[in-house]
Amino acid sequence: MTDDTDDTPTGETAIDAGICERVAAERDVDADDLAGALDVVAADLTDEHSRFEREYDHTTVEGSRIYFVDGEEWADIGDRLDLSESTLGAVRAAHEEQAERLLSEATTGYREKLAEGTAVVAGVDTAEEMV
């Protein structure tokens, strides 16, 4: 198992491997299945970038773009990708935990935004491809 502090990206996502494995264990979801779902969501986010840039506040920390989204956005992602409730919950938890980790190291003043809702995290390269 990967160390909780392992900040190696999971697959093609901006989510650290340690976060993926911890969330999988906490949510009783297979870690490989969660990593695969994170990759699918990351690919989907490429198509949504322009809309996210227009509709949501965001910041960039350590090469990752954090979008401060509402909870309905996650429901829409789950519907679009036909994710089970348990898988979607684990994907959302991984994104939120990644955002918390990144924001805890930042001095951007955005931590309060996360407390108000939820977040989606995309790599800056992915975000730039999404334009």
C-alpha positions in Angstrom: 0.0 0.0 0.0 1.1 3.5 -0.8 2.1 5.8 2.1 -0.5 8.4 3.0 2.0 11.1 2.2 2.7 9.7 -1.3 2.1 12.7 -3.6 2.6 10.7 -6.8 -0.3 11.4 -9.1 -2.9 8.6 -9.5 -2.9 7.6 -13.2 -3.7 10.7 -15.3 -5.2 12.7 -12.5 -4.1 15.4 -10.1 -5.0 13.2 -7.1 -2.1 11.9 -5.0 -1.8 8.1 -4.9 -1.8 8.2 -1.0 -5.1 10.0 -1.0 -6.6 7.6 -3.5 -5.6 4.6 -1.4 -6.7 6.1 1.9 -10.1 7.2 0.5 -10.6 3.7 -1.1 -9.9 2.1 2.3 -12.2 4.5 4.2 -15.0 4.1 1.6 -14.6 0.4 1.2 -13.9 0.8 -2.6 -11.3 -1.1 -4.5 -8.2 1.2 -4.9 -7.7 0.2 -8.5 -11.4 0.8 -9.3 -11.2 4.2 -7.6 -8.0 5.1 -9.6 -9.8 4.1 -12.8 -12.8 6.2 -11.9 -10.5 9.1 -11.1 -9.0 8.8 -14.6 -12.4 8.7 -16.2 -13.5 11.8 -14.3 -10.2 13.6 -15.2 -10.9 12.9 -18.9 -14.5 14.2 -18.5 -13.2 17.4 -16.8 -11.2 18.2 -20.0 -14.5 18.7 -21.8 -15.9 20.9 -18.9 -13.0 23.2 -18.4 -14.3 26.3 -20.2 -17.6 26.1 -18.4 -15.8 25.6 -15.0 -13.6 28.6 -15.7 -16.7 30.7 -16.4 -19.0 29.4 -13.7 -16.8 28.7 -10.7 -14.1 30.4 -8.6 -10.8 28.7 -8.9 -7.2 28.9 -7.9 -4.0 27.1 -8.9 -1.7 25.5 -6.3 1.3 23.3 -7.0 0.4 22.7 -10.6 -3.2 21.8 -9.9 -6.3 23.9 -10.6 -8.9 23.8 -7.9 -12.5 24.7 -8.9 -14.9 25.5 -6.1 -18.1 23.8 -7.3 -21.5 23.2 -5.8 -22.7 19.7 -4.8 -25.0 19.5 -7.8 -21.9 19.5 -10.1 -20.8 16.2 -8.6 -24.3 14.7 -9.2 -24.0 15.8 -12.8 -20.6 14.2 -13.2 -22.0 11.0 -11.7 -24.9 11.0 -14.1 -22.8 11.8 -17.2 -20.4 9.0 -16.4 -22.9 6.6 -15.0 -20.9 6.2 -11.8 -22.4 4.2 -8.9 -23.2 6.2 -5.8 -20.3 4.6 -3.8 -17.8 5.2 -6.6 -18.9 8.8 -7.1 -18.7 9.4 -3.3 -15.2 8.1 -3.2 -14.1 10.2 -6.2 -15.7 13.3 -4.7 -14.0 12.6 -1.3 -10.6 12.2 -3.1 -11.0 15.5 -4.9 -12.0 17.3 -1.7 -9.1 15.8 0.3 -6.7 16.7 -2.5 -8.1 20.3 -2.5 -7.7 20.4 1.3 -4.1 19.2 1.1 -3.2 21.7 -1.5 -5.0 24.6 0.1 -3.5 23.8 3.6 -0.1 24.6 2.0 -1.3 27.7 0.2 -1.8 31.2 1.5 -4.4 32.2 -1.1 -7.3 32.7 1.2 -9.4 30.1 -0.7 -9.6 27.6 2.2 -12.9 29.2 3.3 -14.3 28.6 -0.2 -13.9 24.9 0.3 -15.7 25.0 3.6 -18.7 26.5 1.8 -19.0 23.7 -0.7 -16.9 21.1 -2.6 -14.1 21.1 -5.1 -12.9 19.5 -8.3 -9.1 19.3 -8.8 -7.5 19.1 -12.3 -3.8 19.3 -13.3 -2.8 22.6 -14.8 -1.8 20.8 -18.0 -5.3 19.2 -18.1 -6.9 22.6 -17.4 -5.0 24.3 -20.2 -5.9 21.5 -22.6 -9.6 22.0 -21.6 -9.6 25.6 -23.0 
